Amino acid sequence: MQTRSIGTSDLEVAPLVFGGNVFGWTADERTSFSILDAFVDHGLNFVDTADVYSAWVDGHQGGESETIIGKWFKESGKRDKIVLATKVGMLGTRAGLSAANIAAAVDDSLRRLKTDYIDVYFSHLDDDKTPLDETLGAYQKLVQAGKVRVVGASNYKGERLEEALAVAKDSGLPAYQILQPEYNLYDREGYETDLEPVAQKHKIAVVTYFSLASGFLSGKYRSKEDMEGKARGSRVEKYLNERGLRILDALDEVAKRNDATPATVALAWVIARPSVTAPIASATSVKQLESLAAATRLELSTEDVQTLDQASAWQK
Ligand SMILES: NC(=O)c1ccc[n+]([C@@H]2O[C@H](COP(=O)([O-])OP(=O)(O)OC[C@H]3O[C@@H](n4cnc5c(N)ncnc54)[C@H](OP(=O)(O)O)[C@@H]3O)[C@@H](O)[C@H]2O)c1
């Protein structure tokens, strides 16, 4: 499998990232372990989590996903097979990107993850109350201490990213080398108009989140009844409209042509986008993971990409 590099770092990753928000939420500990084992067996290596996962679940505080990954590292001995990303800034008790918060949050994450280094540390959300040089200065200390290898930005606007890159350059601080925006066949406009040009200009790696639109692009939600009682029902409701259904039809057509599932095709379309390093997607079973992994082997034809581009076009 052809790997891709992250910015100017020496990190090499396979073109599909596993999204760890399911660990301890829609995938229990045993299922999570079997998914992670299967992920590594597929030759894949990049796993994404955050300190805040999965604080939105009743009775959870955040840290549940990192804790499961840490237990898996310990039980399996596979820490060195994984490029590990986690994030700081959105956990209620460790909110924001101040230097003091970052210093405390990283140690919390390392403890839960049972490791002494994080490969990619993301700012989970822009924090306009903290000066950029304070945040990047805090990251510099972590890099110097060997706790973090590369820093990244999630949910940043293009203009603020440009500012952060300029501050890093002018002050000799670590620059963001990887971005994590929302992007999928349905949600295209925000990334394509704002962050994509900045990422391309500065040759920054991009890993996209909600790459399956929370499962909608698997094609399993085609009516309101399909969503009833489902953990992600409320998250996919917004996709159930004329454009969403048109995208599902196109996915069905391309999936049939390639003897693949719609989920595989949806991820292959993201992988084919030149500015994208890898889509992040999650699965709640080893069977679902097969559909995700297959995307790294599926090369869409020009006709396939055109079919999907046309169905999902957002220009008026
Ligand atoms: N930076 C950020 O602010 C941010 C925000 C959100 C997410 N993320 C990252 O992105 C990752 C991915 O997001 P996500 O997991 O929420 O959404 P996603 O990848 O778009 O959707 C994944 C979900 O779709 C369903 N699915 C997957 N494969 C399937 C298949 N073959 N057939 C049917 N259903 C299938 C599963 O849910 P069910 O089985 O429950 O249906 C799975 O958990 C997260 O884990 C996280 O790492 C980052």
The ligand as an SDF file (V2000), in Angstrom:
LIG
                    3D

 48 52  0  0  0  0  0  0  0  0999 V2000
  -12.0640   17.0260   14.7010 N   0  0  0  0  0  0  0  0  0  0  0  0
  -13.3400   16.9580   14.9670 C   0  0  0  0  0  0  0  0  0  0  0  0
  -13.9570   17.9340   15.4190 O   0  0  0  0  0  0  0  0  0  0  0  0
  -14.0710   15.6690   14.7030 C   0  0  0  0  0  0  0  0  0  0  0  0
  -15.4700   15.6440   14.7370 C   0  0  0  0  0  0  0  0  0  0  0  0
  -16.0870   14.4320   14.4760 C   0  0  0  0  0  0  0  0  0  0  0  0
  -15.3460   13.3000   14.1900 C   0  0  0  0  0  0  0  0  0  0  0  0
  -13.9750   13.3610   14.1930 N   0  0  0  0  0  0  0  0  0  0  0  0
  -13.1400   12.1720   13.8980 C   0  0  0  0  0  0  0  0  0  0  0  0
  -13.6210   11.5480   12.7430 O   0  0  0  0  0  0  0  0  0  0  0  0
  -13.9490   10.1930   13.0390 C   0  0  0  0  0  0  0  0  0  0  0  0
  -15.0420    9.7430   12.1510 C   0  0  0  0  0  0  0  0  0  0  0  0
  -16.2670   10.3460   12.5300 O   0  0  0  0  0  0  0  0  0  0  0  0
  -17.5080    9.4760   12.8840 P   0  0  0  0  0  0  0  0  0  0  0  0
  -17.0620    8.1440   13.3320 O   0  0  0  0  0  0  0  0  0  0  0  0
  -18.3410   10.2420   13.8300 O   0  0  0  0  0  0  0  0  0  0  0  0
  -18.3070    9.4320   11.5000 O   0  0  0  0  0  0  0  0  0  0  0  0
  -18.1230    8.6270   10.1350 P   0  0  0  0  0  0  0  0  0  0  0  0
  -16.8040    8.0080   10.0030 O   0  0  0  0  0  0  0  0  0  0  0  0
  -18.6310    9.5390    9.0950 O   0  0  0  0  0  0  0  0  0  0  0  0
  -19.2400    7.4600   10.3330 O   0  0  0  0  0  0  0  0  0  0  0  0
  -18.8560    6.2520   10.8830 C   0  0  0  0  0  0  0  0  0  0  0  0
  -20.0490    5.4400   11.3440 C   0  0  0  0  0  0  0  0  0  0  0  0
  -20.7900    4.9700   10.2220 O   0  0  0  0  0  0  0  0  0  0  0  0
  -21.2630    3.6440   10.4650 C   0  0  0  0  0  0  0  0  0  0  0  0
  -20.6220    2.7550    9.4630 N   0  0  0  0  0  0  0  0  0  0  0  0
  -19.2910    2.6260    9.1630 C   0  0  0  0  0  0  0  0  0  0  0  0
  -19.0860    1.7160    8.2130 N   0  0  0  0  0  0  0  0  0  0  0  0
  -20.2970    1.2370    7.8630 C   0  0  0  0  0  0  0  0  0  0  0  0
  -20.7150    0.2680    6.9340 C   0  0  0  0  0  0  0  0  0  0  0  0
  -19.8550   -0.3880    6.1660 N   0  0  0  0  0  0  0  0  0  0  0  0
  -22.0460    0.0150    6.8500 N   0  0  0  0  0  0  0  0  0  0  0  0
  -22.9310    0.6720    7.6160 C   0  0  0  0  0  0  0  0  0  0  0  0
  -22.5860    1.6070    8.5330 N   0  0  0  0  0  0  0  0  0  0  0  0
  -21.2680    1.8940    8.6640 C   0  0  0  0  0  0  0  0  0  0  0  0
  -20.8170    3.2850   11.8890 C   0  0  0  0  0  0  0  0  0  0  0  0
  -21.8000    3.7180   12.8480 O   0  0  0  0  0  0  0  0  0  0  0  0
  -23.0380    2.7950   13.3580 P   0  0  0  0  0  0  0  0  0  0  0  0
  -22.6330    1.3710   13.2780 O   0  0  0  0  0  0  0  0  0  0  0  0
  -23.2980    3.2850   14.7400 O   0  0  0  0  0  0  0  0  0  0  0  0
  -24.1490    3.1350   12.4140 O   0  0  0  0  0  0  0  0  0  0  0  0
  -19.6060    4.1870   12.0750 C   0  0  0  0  0  0  0  0  0  0  0  0
  -19.2920    4.4030   13.4200 O   0  0  0  0  0  0  0  0  0  0  0  0
  -14.2080   10.1750   14.5410 C   0  0  0  0  0  0  0  0  0  0  0  0
  -14.0610    8.9030   15.1180 O   0  0  0  0  0  0  0  0  0  0  0  0
  -13.1550   11.1210   15.0060 C   0  0  0  0  0  0  0  0  0  0  0  0
  -11.9110   10.4640   15.0930 O   0  0  0  0  0  0  0  0  0  0  0  0
  -13.3540   14.5330   14.4320 C   0  0  0  0  0  0  0  0  0  0  0  0
  1  2  1  0
  2  3  2  0
  2  4  1  0
  4  5  1  0
  4 48  2  0
  5  6  2  0
  6  7  1  0
  7  8  2  0
  8  9  1  0
  8 48  1  0
  9 10  1  0
  9 46  1  0
 10 11  1  0
 11 12  1  0
 11 44  1  0
 12 13  1  0
 13 14  1  0
 14 15  2  0
 14 16  1  0
 14 17  1  0
 17 18  1  0
 18 19  2  0
 18 20  1  0
 18 21  1  0
 21 22  1  0
 22 23  1  0
 23 24  1  0
 23 42  1  0
 24 25  1  0
 25 26  1  0
 25 36  1  0
 26 27  1  0
 26 35  1  0
 27 28  2  0
 28 29  1  0
 29 30  1  0
 29 35  2  0
 30 31  1  0
 30 32  2  0
 32 33  1  0
 33 34  2  0
 34 35  1  0
 36 37  1  0
 36 42  1  0
 37 38  1  0
 38 39  2  0
 38 40  1  0
 38 41  1  0
 42 43  1  0
 44 45  1  0
 44 46  1  0
 46 47  1  0
M  CHG  2   8   1  16  -1
M  END
$$$$
